Amino acid sequence: MEAAVFIVSLVDCCALIFLSVYFIITLSDLECDYINARACCSKLNKWVIPELIGQTLTTVMMMVSMHWFILILNLPVAAWDLYRTCRGWPHRAWAEKPGLQGAELRHLRYVKVPLGNMGVFDPTEIHNRGQLKSHMKEAMIKLGFHLLCFFIYLYSMILALIND
Amino acid sequence: MSAPGFTNRNTSTSAGYNQNSTPSSAAAAPAYRNGTEQSYPAMYPPTSPYPHPPLHQTHSGPPPSKALTNTGHTTNYFHQQNNQHLQPHLPQHHPPPTVAPPAVRPPHPSAAAAQQYTPALPTNALYDPPPQQALYCTPDAYYGQQTYHAPQAQQLQHQLPHQQQQQQQHQPPVNGVGAPLYPIVSYPSAPGSSQYGTLRSSQSPCQAPGAVPTLVGAPLHQHPQTSADTSSLPPAFSTTAVQQFCGAPTTNQTSPAYNGTAHHPADQPTSHQRHYDQNNHAAALYDPYQGVPYGNMTADGDRPPSGSTTTSVHSSPRHQQGMHYGYDANRSGSLACEPSPATGPSDSSSEEEEDDDEDEDEEAGGDTSSSTTGSASPVPNNFDCLEGGSYPDSIAPSGDMPNHSPPYNNYGYPGMQPAYQQGPASHGDSSPSHALYGQQQPQQYAQPFPNMSTLSAALGGLSGVPELELEALMPVNLLHERSLLPDRPLEAPEPNLSPDLRKVNCSPQTFRCTLSSIPQTQALLNKARLPLGLLLHPFRDLQQLPVITSNTIVRCRSCRTYINPFVSFLDQRRWKCNLCYRVNDVPDEFMYNPVTRSYGEPHKRPEVQNATVEFIASSDYMLRPPQPAVYLFVLDVSHNAVEAGYLQHFCDSLLDNLDKLPGDTRMRVGFLTFDSTVHFYNLQQGLSQPQMLVVSDIDDIFIPSHDSLMVNLKDSLELVKDLLGALPSMFRDSRVTHSALGPALQAAHQLMAPTGGRISVFQTQLPSLGAGLLPSREDPNQRSSSKGVQHLGPATDFYKKLALDCSGQQIAVDLFLLSSQYADLATLACVSKYSAGSIFYYPSYHHVHNPAQRDKFRKDLDRYLSRKIGFEAVMRIRCTKGLSIHTFHGNFFVRSTDLLSLANVNPDSAFAVQMSIDDSLVDSSLACFQAALLYTSSKGKRRIRVHTLCLPVVSQLSDVFAGADVQAITCLLANMAIDRSVSSSLGDARDALLNAVVDGLGVYRNTVSTLQQHGLIAPDNLRLFPLYILALLKQKALRTGTSTRLDERVFAMCEFKTQPLQQMMRMVYPDMYRMDTISDQGSLHLNDTVVPQPRLLHLSAERLSRDGAFLLDCGSVLYLWVGKCVNEIFIRDVLGCPNYASIPPNMTDIPELETKLSERVRAFLDWLQDNRAFSCLFYVVREDASAKLDFFQNMVEDRSEMGLSYHEFLQNLLQQMSK
């Protein structure tokens, strides 16, 4: 059981590492002018939700299997992802109005993202106010974090396998 | 406001990524080229760069000097007004449109077309290149965006249904139920049903239920009018107009003939224009694009490309020995600078700018600048024969150049007059291009590299002008000083440069930096707590603009900077880029100076003498053939719109301005109206009256007919006029209250996608139907709440996405909002914001009840319709290595770190950018900024306008303060505050503005000022800073406390983002003058009028007096406030009324009286008016009139419900500073 949890976490973590690398590559492509902002943002926005799911999955698994240390390690990152990604119903009172539900449901809304933006990465904003840099920084930090997690999971998995 | 306030400058200390590492960021100019077609051969024969004939054609006889030269110059380049002047003259120079008869279908299109065309190349082909007309002369969609080489089979498939449909179609009875005045209405329907089921009759505006078939998912692409005349062949032609420039004189290097007056059969008209045509284009080919099957060209889409290619003959001057000049002095440090890799990685995605292609092309195309030695490379050269081999002696002056100071402005316009006054010189054999320069002064032999010495002087001597600096830094105690305003409106501070550099620097109206001395490091900038940014107005109407046509546009091989006055020539064959410090070669072509017509003086080329130049771009800068001018008008015709009554005014204005719309013979227009349905108008040539096509399926909008909705204005002029005449009455009885703006915009986008162009949307209410419908978000009770204003941002991303789609297809959307109720401008504005459009807002527009807005609408429309326009534009802003752009403000889409995509560019919009300093600028003493705007003119020419600004770099905080430009800082802060209020909250933004002043003045007091004074002190050049910030806080955009409608607030924000600096400063802090005591003292003499220059007054009621009359200039409105006890003479002489009581309450004009006083006032008013693009409204406000509220709202120094008085504000500042 222990081992299974860590094996799944390991796979999940690998996926997240790849995702972070993909983010970094795409953002640096944008920085170097190889792709345009619109293409870049639509590429990246696609992966915001999968990233959240991946991160939440590990966190939940750690919570269920009662690995508190790893849970505490994961919790802030998961919370950040959630904060950045999830819908902000409370602020969107007008969206409750009938007739708008359809249109509303088509687009996912974000807490941190202004209503008119096209997602976490917005092509019209990404070059402003150093957003590109901060996105890049975020991706870098996540990469580091996932790498750290990777080795922790690997160690724990081996430990769990030996204990079994 | 400083770093913590507005800016999230993440000077990232960590990461291994470097924002500055954009090796290939290259050109401002995506080489617009289409796939395999290697080069669209030069569209313009070198001899015909001007669409218009200048006013004065001949040079026989000395022209009347100055006046003539001026008009001549201004004629050149698309000054709107001049264009207007010119329009009437045009027809006589135009060859009649050569529309090929449809029956003629030559077997070999290109060859035959060439034959067809050649007769149309008489001398006046020079004036108006007919290719443009020919290129796009079909009303068909001429270039499908997907591919230019659509497979033939596909083409045929396309055609078949069309033809079938054509057969099926029946023309509706012209004299149907409706009044004959009205266009015929049809409801496009499923294929089976009859296409013109009902006619919309004026008596029964409601649609018959059976008449609107359900169209769900069955868009019918019907082509009601693809009739025979669409098959009119676009005449493909290819002229290989070889320009043999063989006539240059061989003997007159020392005294070249002034051949401005020479007799040239063909090129006389252009010869007195400033046109540096040193083309040695050997071949100027008109590539017939219609030879390529574009999109769904119906009749002749299957033609093969004509296959004409450019034989690019490039030049290489004769190899010359001994051309190394001994200017190695400032090569010392420079050579060490890295020659960075020239091209970017090759995997750049194709939709991005084609810089790499460009590079390759230049290499392939024989760019001769690759050799690193000073001698010319042995390239096969036709230069000799082309240029007449006239320069062997001209390169001589290496050693014995006179060393007097460089004639920086020598070559300017004044220098041209003597040329004109010369009698006709016999200069029989000079080539056309020479003639263009003939008028230039020959005596400029001077010194080989003037820039060198000046540059090195500038490099060293930044200590510069100490007294200026001291003056700027002189402390002013704001609490004591009562009168801070200068007598005349503030000028931009002069950067502390050597006089020579200062002389050539870019005009502050075009390019302005908040700090005219750039701090060396980010740390220093942070310490100064002043924002660093640029304010640009790149496309403004210019009086003079050197236009350069040349084969190779000389650019840095590494950073793609255009050569500019601030580069340094290391020796005659090499120049060092002033942005990246790479050493480049001077191409051979550049060695020849067309101005002096001498060889070996690259530093005297116009590019190196002017900070603002315009290049005629070659086909390298085209991704597709230059688009024609295409205008689509999208009009709201719902009940609300009819009530507002704008339609009549719009139609009248457009009718008046139809001939002034910028464009050539290919110009196309279209109309689209919408209420709860979308109506298209078939204006195909040949119809007896316009046809209306109604699409009621707004959930899945489609275009009912592809080729007859956007029509050539020239061909369908009568139909367009008919439509405009009929439109206002057509919808008079409309009862439809809904507005399907979203679907209408989608339709407009589809309609324009193949060409790009301009969509002008007129909207009068909140969109309530279909995609993009919006809820009302404004709560009128919250209008004056100080808690913060909600809903400043968009409610949905629909309009933003649409704008980005439009921007991608080179479509700009201009929004005219004429609503009396909340229409959610915050959301709607997105459609213009990101597609580089402009936004106009007329709150509570009503044609009867609100004459002020009506007049403004009319005046704005007149300007809007006739102003210059550039299509498919991009602008790149480059800056010296170490600086980078951090945030952009304005209407555009930022495509990459320094590239702005502007679907349209207009002369009235400005931009701002915030800069950050990534790397220390210790090594450089000058910082340069270059904005290059690549656009297609309305005449179908690709042009690049380049502005370069050079500023000194300083290391002392005091120098930074000495160079601060208070107006630019205010404007940039306003832009930042608006961003802040949208992303955070209005309160934050206001706090940040306040902090900006507190920080700025605090730093000055604590570090720069030597006097330990108490009280609030500011450096002299920032003495207006608190005043301007206070005025900003009381602007509609940022004020709290008074009731401000959300839309008006949002509009004010949009204005701040796009207005040029002067206009914006007038809005923020209007200019007030006393008019009743106006005198000629210190007046300005312009031509033959004397313009009085009254003093500026502070905006406080205490400056007003009952016995005076005051003029308030708010940018778009002028108020003349007349006090109760004003001199009777003023009332009589200026206002033409016997006494105060008889002044009419809503007087909007000043009578033209013959009195001295009246003349002065009118001269002054006219002068104010001349200085702005949009004509402004004028009101005479009596002291007791109700309109005085508007007037007193501008008294920003007084205490009001909007905020503190100036004195209180200062006290407040002082309090904050001492905290």
Chai-1 contact restraints between the chains, C-beta under 6 A:
chainA,res_idxA,chainB,res_idxB,connection_type,confidence,min_distance_angstrom,max_distance_angstrom,comment,restraint_id
A,S28,B,Y17,contact,1.0,0.0,6.0,A-B,restraint_1
A,C32,B,T22,contact,1.0,0.0,6.0,A-B,restraint_2
A,D33,B,T22,contact,1.0,0.0,6.0,A-B,restraint_3
A,D33,B,S25,contact,1.0,0.0,6.0,A-B,restraint_4
A,D33,B,S896,contact,1.0,0.0,6.0,A-B,restraint_5
A,Y34,B,S348,contact,1.0,0.0,6.0,A-B,restraint_6
A,Y34,B,S349,contact,1.0,0.0,6.0,A-B,restraint_7
A,I35,B,S349,contact,1.0,0.0,6.0,A-B,restraint_8
A,N36,B,E352,contact,1.0,0.0,6.0,A-B,restraint_9
A,N36,B,R895,contact,1.0,0.0,6.0,A-B,restraint_10
A,R38,B,L804,contact,1.0,0.0,6.0,A-B,restraint_11
A,W94,B,P775,contact,1.0,0.0,6.0,A-B,restraint_12
A,K97,B,P775,contact,1.0,0.0,6.0,A-B,restraint_13
A,P114,B,G793,contact,1.0,0.0,6.0,A-B,restraint_14
A,L115,B,A795,contact,1.0,0.0,6.0,A-B,restraint_15
A,G116,B,G793,contact,1.0,0.0,6.0,A-B,restraint_16
A,G116,B,P794,contact,1.0,0.0,6.0,A-B,restraint_17
A,G116,B,D797,contact,1.0,0.0,6.0,A-B,restraint_18
A,G116,B,K800,contact,1.0,0.0,6.0,A-B,restraint_19
A,M118,B,D797,contact,1.0,0.0,6.0,A-B,restraint_20
A,T124,B,Y834,contact,1.0,0.0,6.0,A-B,restraint_21
A,H127,B,V894,contact,1.0,0.0,6.0,A-B,restraint_22
A,N128,B,T887,contact,1.0,0.0,6.0,A-B,restraint_23
A,R129,B,N8,contact,1.0,0.0,6.0,A-B,restraint_24
A,R129,B,T887,contact,1.0,0.0,6.0,A-B,restraint_25
A,G130,B,N8,contact,1.0,0.0,6.0,A-B,restraint_26
A,G130,B,N10,contact,1.0,0.0,6.0,A-B,restraint_27
A,K133,B,N10,contact,1.0,0.0,6.0,A-B,restraint_28
A,K133,B,S12,contact,1.0,0.0,6.0,A-B,restraint_29
A,M140,B,A15,contact,1.0,0.0,6.0,A-B,restraint_30
